[in-house]
């Protein structure tokens, strides 16, 4: 459908029904809706941190922030030869961010944004949209901190849309559509706030808390 007919409110209603938007390319003017037969999720008690990733996190090579540069994270995710993020989708997520429904977690090397992940929050469900990495392991580290923060702030569902080999190595699994929709309905009944103030995420605590839940 033409992107002109989609509002941020329409987008939130779609997420609540288990549907998300995509475009064929950055140059496309059209948006289509997706409701996969099998849905990828990362169980919040099953995120896998390998020994090498654990050592990398504990060395703290990067600074981690929340919602410091949402637009920069989306731009980083779209900066690839093939992308489903067109101009209309970019603007819609910026609007959701301004409304408090879309969040980004950034990975910094000095003043340079080198990785990150962003998504949409509704109730106790977080819909991961995309991530990018300009340094080794930056996106994995972003996910480790995001999963930890989702656990700390009351979320029960982390939707990754599809299952990729990369996500599977981190503990992601697939659910049949009906089971996913049932879990989504339950998660939407909860109250959670990713941007809840006072959350402290030290590297050693992220590792320890993950070990306790996985």
Secondary structure, DSSP 8 states (H G I E B T S, - for coil): -BGGG--HHHHHHHHHTT-EEE-SSTT--B-EEE--SEEEEE-TT-----HHHHHHHHTT-SEEEESS-HHHHHHHHH-SSS-S--HHHHHHHHHHHHHTSEEEEEEEETTEEEEEEEEEEETTEEEEEEEEESSTTHHHHHHHHHHHHHHHTT--EEEEES--HHHHTTTEEEEEHHHHHHHHHHHHTS---TT-TT----HHHHHHHHHHH-
